[in-house]
Amino acid sequence: GAMYLFPKVELPQAFVDEARAQGKEPDAVYCMRMLEATGISVVPGSGFGQVPGTFHFRSTFLPPEELFDEFIAGFKTFHLGLMKRYA
């Protein structure tokens, strides 16, 4: 079995506007950039019928316990960097 994480993420309006100008869903761009930056692979929430105006991603997560802190640190570093870039 695995654990599914489905966190909501707040995205800066400048990031949302840039993604939409490219004809892409903001959460899909977020997921691809996270994969490229960290190796963390997640699925955009827009594929699951999320509430309009909200952004999520889904992660199937079942790492060895000793890798959990590394996963969280990588995600945090990526997200804070994105927020700073588009603030």
Backbone as ProteinMPNN parsed JSONL, in Angstrom:
{"seq_chain_A": "GAMYLFPKVELPQAFVDEARAQGKEPDAVYCMRMLEATGISVVPGSGFGQVPGTFHFRSTFLPPEELFDEFIAGFKTFHLGLMKRYA", "coords_chain_A": {"N_chain_A": [[0.824, -1.172, 0.0], [0.222, 2.348, -0.181], [0.63, 5.787, 0.781], [-1.407, 8.494, 0.025], [-0.793, 11.811, -0.563], [-2.363, 14.925, -0.701], [-1.87, 17.82, -0.934], [-2.851, 21.253, -0.662], [-1.595, 24.005, -2.422], [-0.434, 27.317, -2.24], [-0.113, 29.609, -4.78], [1.808, 32.211, -6.226], [0.31, 35.036, -7.828], [1.657, 36.043, -10.068], [3.043, 33.791, -10.97], [0.906, 32.085, -11.61], [-0.283, 33.594, -13.67], [1.82, 33.559, -15.555], [2.0, 30.811, -16.18], [-0.543, 30.349, -17.289], [-0.415, 32.053, -19.483], [1.229, 30.575, -21.061], [-0.481, 28.681, -21.822], [-0.946, 26.607, -20.053], [-1.862, 24.641, -17.165], [-1.508, 26.046, -13.966], [-0.823, 24.381, -11.727], [0.187, 22.157, -13.006], [2.502, 23.134, -14.213], [3.897, 23.825, -11.92], [4.292, 21.252, -10.772], [5.929, 20.047, -12.738], [8.175, 21.7, -12.668], [8.994, 21.23, -10.051], [9.726, 18.544, -10.229], [11.891, 18.74, -12.035], [13.647, 20.312, -10.51], [14.033, 18.942, -8.095], [13.677, 16.207, -8.321], [11.461, 15.105, -7.26], [8.498, 13.554, -7.924], [5.265, 14.335, -8.707], [1.661, 14.553, -9.158], [-0.399, 16.792, -10.968], [-3.079, 18.497, -9.37], [-5.176, 19.436, -10.904], [-5.995, 17.477, -12.613], [-7.755, 16.02, -11.166], [-10.137, 17.246, -10.689], [-10.151, 19.616, -9.048], [-11.263, 22.331, -6.916], [-12.193, 25.285, -8.592], [-9.781, 27.901, -8.869], [-8.145, 26.989, -6.886], [-5.145, 25.197, -6.017], [-3.505, 22.117, -6.181], [-1.515, 19.169, -5.555], [-0.924, 15.695, -6.141], [0.653, 13.18, -4.368], [1.998, 10.011, -4.349], [3.092, 8.292, -1.74], [5.468, 6.463, -0.163], [8.02, 6.172, 1.264], [11.131, 4.855, 2.554], [11.395, 5.285, 6.042], [13.621, 6.798, 6.844], [14.071, 8.51, 4.717], [12.131, 10.445, 4.696], [12.518, 13.021, 5.914], [14.355, 14.143, 4.145], [12.83, 14.296, 1.788], [10.838, 16.156, 2.59], [12.45, 18.393, 3.147], [13.516, 18.929, 0.576], [11.167, 19.541, -0.856], [10.292, 21.795, 0.596], [12.428, 23.643, 0.199], [12.268, 23.969, -2.608], [9.621, 25.025, -2.893], [9.691, 27.425, -1.338], [11.672, 28.801, -2.753], [10.401, 29.187, -5.231], [8.242, 30.778, -4.414], [9.631, 33.066, -3.558], [10.852, 33.888, -5.943], [8.631, 34.648, -7.509], [7.308, 36.526, -6.01]], "CA_chain_A": [[0.0, 0.0, 0.0], [0.92, 3.633, -0.197], [-0.114, 6.914, 1.321], [-1.595, 9.587, -0.925], [-0.816, 13.164, -0.038], [-3.065, 15.789, -1.65], [-1.806, 19.144, -0.315], [-3.178, 22.484, -1.378], [-0.468, 24.936, -2.443], [-0.723, 28.691, -2.627], [0.809, 30.025, -5.836], [1.769, 33.654, -6.489], [-0.455, 35.386, -9.021], [2.57, 36.178, -11.212], [3.307, 32.431, -11.447], [-0.346, 31.63, -12.231], [-0.415, 34.318, -14.931], [2.841, 33.075, -16.485], [1.613, 29.473, -16.628], [-1.72, 30.468, -18.167], [0.045, 32.685, -20.73], [1.823, 29.487, -21.828], [-1.55, 27.728, -22.123], [-0.8, 25.464, -19.165], [-2.427, 24.751, -15.831], [-0.448, 26.423, -13.026], [-0.354, 23.269, -10.901], [0.975, 21.265, -13.86], [3.817, 23.77, -14.342], [4.499, 23.668, -10.593], [4.738, 19.863, -10.632], [7.051, 19.79, -13.639], [9.354, 22.419, -12.151], [9.457, 20.534, -8.856], [10.42, 17.348, -10.706], [13.172, 19.154, -12.606], [14.514, 20.895, -9.488], [14.259, 18.103, -6.916], [13.489, 14.776, -8.574], [10.193, 14.695, -6.643], [7.478, 13.396, -8.961], [3.892, 14.431, -8.216], [0.651, 14.692, -10.207], [-1.185, 18.01, -10.768], [-4.436, 18.325, -8.857], [-6.162, 19.807, -11.914], [-6.475, 16.239, -13.221], [-8.661, 15.354, -10.236], [-11.342, 18.049, -10.483], [-10.042, 20.495, -7.895], [-12.132, 23.501, -6.888], [-11.607, 26.386, -9.366], [-9.06, 28.901, -8.097], [-7.253, 26.35, -5.921], [-4.106, 24.387, -6.653], [-3.088, 20.969, -5.385], [-0.841, 18.091, -6.26], [-1.057, 14.404, -5.465], [1.882, 12.412, -4.267], [1.916, 8.677, -3.793], [4.27, 8.398, -0.897], [5.787, 5.36, 0.736], [9.477, 6.048, 1.296], [11.679, 4.386, 3.82], [11.243, 6.338, 7.043], [14.801, 7.657, 6.92], [14.08, 9.454, 3.591], [11.042, 11.403, 4.814], [13.036, 14.371, 6.175], [14.979, 14.612, 2.898], [11.722, 14.654, 0.905], [10.223, 17.392, 3.083], [13.414, 19.481, 2.964], [13.569, 19.243, -0.851], [9.916, 20.215, -1.205], [10.286, 23.118, 1.229], [13.393, 24.491, -0.507], [11.701, 24.282, -3.916], [8.439, 25.896, -2.774], [10.097, 28.753, -0.873], [12.374, 29.44, -3.856], [9.4, 29.612, -6.213], [7.507, 31.902, -3.829], [10.503, 34.234, -3.562], [11.048, 34.315, -7.334], [7.418, 35.247, -8.083], [6.666, 37.433, -5.046]], "C_chain_A": [[0.868, 1.235, 0.0], [0.026, 4.691, 0.422], [-0.218, 7.975, 0.238], [-1.629, 10.899, -0.166], [-1.475, 14.041, -1.097], [-3.073, 17.217, -1.105], [-2.241, 20.265, -1.251], [-1.939, 23.374, -1.316], [-0.963, 26.304, -2.885], [0.334, 29.093, -3.651], [0.682, 31.521, -6.067], [1.035, 33.948, -7.801], [0.435, 35.525, -10.247], [2.9, 34.811, -11.809], [2.086, 31.889, -12.19], [-0.505, 32.288, -13.599], [0.58, 33.816, -15.973], [2.465, 31.699, -17.04], [0.447, 29.549, -17.609], [-1.362, 31.133, -19.487], [0.701, 31.655, -21.649], [0.777, 28.436, -22.216], [-1.521, 26.492, -21.258], [-1.494, 25.722, -17.833], [-1.292, 25.074, -14.853], [0.071, 25.259, -12.181], [0.463, 22.269, -11.71], [2.389, 21.818, -14.041], [4.585, 23.618, -13.028], [5.068, 22.26, -10.431], [5.941, 19.557, -11.518], [8.317, 20.487, -13.139], [9.901, 21.745, -10.891], [10.22, 19.266, -9.243], [11.815, 17.706, -11.213], [14.153, 19.628, -11.534], [14.918, 19.912, -8.394], [14.252, 16.605, -7.19], [12.227, 14.241, -7.941], [9.127, 14.695, -7.728], [6.096, 13.374, -8.319], [2.957, 14.669, -9.399], [-0.16, 15.955, -9.942], [-2.607, 17.7, -10.294], [-5.507, 18.653, -9.88], [-6.711, 18.576, -12.636], [-7.484, 15.508, -12.363], [-9.889, 16.194, -9.915], [-11.276, 18.947, -9.26], [-10.976, 21.694, -8.023], [-11.471, 24.624, -7.682], [-10.956, 27.427, -8.455], [-8.165, 28.326, -7.012], [-6.26, 25.476, -6.67], [-3.628, 23.318, -5.679], [-2.14, 20.112, -6.205], [-1.059, 16.816, -5.469], [0.281, 13.701, -5.513], [1.545, 11.051, -3.682], [3.201, 8.49, -3.018], [4.412, 7.205, 0.024], [7.3, 5.158, 0.761], [9.916, 5.31, 2.557], [11.646, 5.563, 4.805], [12.422, 7.308, 7.067], [14.887, 8.663, 5.768], [13.02, 10.553, 3.718], [11.556, 12.832, 5.018], [13.674, 14.969, 4.924], [13.911, 15.06, 1.895], [11.131, 16.002, 1.313], [11.164, 18.578, 2.874], [13.5, 19.896, 1.498], [12.335, 19.993, -1.306], [9.907, 21.642, -0.656], [11.212, 24.085, 0.497], [12.851, 24.914, -1.865], [10.571, 25.306, -3.783], [8.826, 27.303, -2.342], [10.85, 29.511, -1.966], [11.414, 29.964, -4.91], [8.632, 30.824, -5.693], [8.349, 33.183, -3.855], [10.673, 34.791, -4.972], [9.844, 35.074, -7.876], [6.705, 36.222, -7.14], [6.623, 38.855, -5.56]], "O_chain_A": [[2.087, 1.168, 0.161], [-1.182, 4.502, 0.563], [0.78, 8.316, -0.397], [-2.413, 11.067, 0.768], [-1.167, 13.906, -2.281], [-4.139, 17.773, -0.84], [-2.021, 20.217, -2.462], [-1.305, 23.482, -0.266], [-1.798, 26.426, -3.782], [1.531, 28.935, -3.414], [-0.429, 32.05, -6.102], [1.137, 33.186, -8.762], [0.024, 35.167, -11.351], [3.024, 34.686, -13.027], [2.215, 31.306, -13.266], [-0.825, 31.615, -14.579], [0.229, 33.662, -17.143], [2.6, 31.455, -18.239], [0.457, 28.882, -18.644], [-1.953, 30.806, -20.516], [0.729, 31.833, -22.866], [1.098, 27.433, -22.854], [-2.01, 25.437, -21.664], [-1.686, 26.868, -17.427], [-0.233, 24.448, -14.905], [1.275, 25.159, -11.943], [1.339, 21.601, -11.161], [3.361, 21.063, -14.024], [5.778, 23.318, -13.029], [6.208, 22.1, -9.997], [6.872, 18.878, -11.086], [9.405, 19.914, -13.187], [11.113, 21.691, -10.684], [11.249, 18.955, -8.644], [12.799, 17.054, -10.862], [15.354, 19.375, -11.635], [16.005, 20.02, -7.826], [14.76, 15.821, -6.389], [11.933, 13.052, -8.061], [8.885, 15.715, -8.373], [5.793, 12.509, -7.496], [3.41, 14.952, -10.508], [-0.577, 16.18, -8.806], [-3.243, 16.758, -10.767], [-6.642, 18.196, -9.745], [-7.795, 18.64, -13.214], [-8.02, 14.481, -12.78], [-10.611, 15.888, -8.966], [-12.247, 19.034, -8.508], [-11.423, 22.025, -9.121], [-10.29, 24.898, -7.468], [-11.502, 27.788, -7.412], [-7.5, 29.072, -6.295], [-6.5, 25.069, -7.806], [-3.382, 23.591, -4.505], [-1.986, 20.315, -7.41], [-1.344, 16.854, -4.272], [0.944, 13.636, -6.548], [0.886, 10.954, -2.647], [4.287, 8.528, -3.596], [3.568, 6.97, 0.889], [7.805, 4.118, 0.34], [9.145, 5.167, 3.507], [11.853, 6.71, 4.41], [12.238, 8.505, 7.288], [15.7, 9.585, 5.83], [13.015, 11.494, 2.925], [11.077, 13.756, 4.36], [13.546, 16.167, 4.673], [14.071, 16.084, 1.23], [10.948, 16.884, 0.473], [10.722, 19.653, 2.467], [13.552, 21.089, 1.2], [12.434, 20.967, -2.054], [9.554, 22.583, -1.367], [10.826, 25.217, 0.207], [12.956, 26.082, -2.239], [10.563, 26.326, -4.472], [8.343, 28.278, -2.918], [10.691, 30.724, -2.099], [11.595, 31.068, -5.425], [8.397, 31.78, -6.431], [7.829, 34.261, -4.142], [10.645, 36.004, -5.177], [10.008, 36.039, -8.623], [5.61, 36.69, -7.45], [6.117, 39.744, -4.875]]}, "name": "protein", "num_of_chains": 1, "seq": "GAMYLFPKVELPQAFVDEARAQGKEPDAVYCMRMLEATGISVVPGSGFGQVPGTFHFRSTFLPPEELFDEFIAGFKTFHLGLMKRYA"}
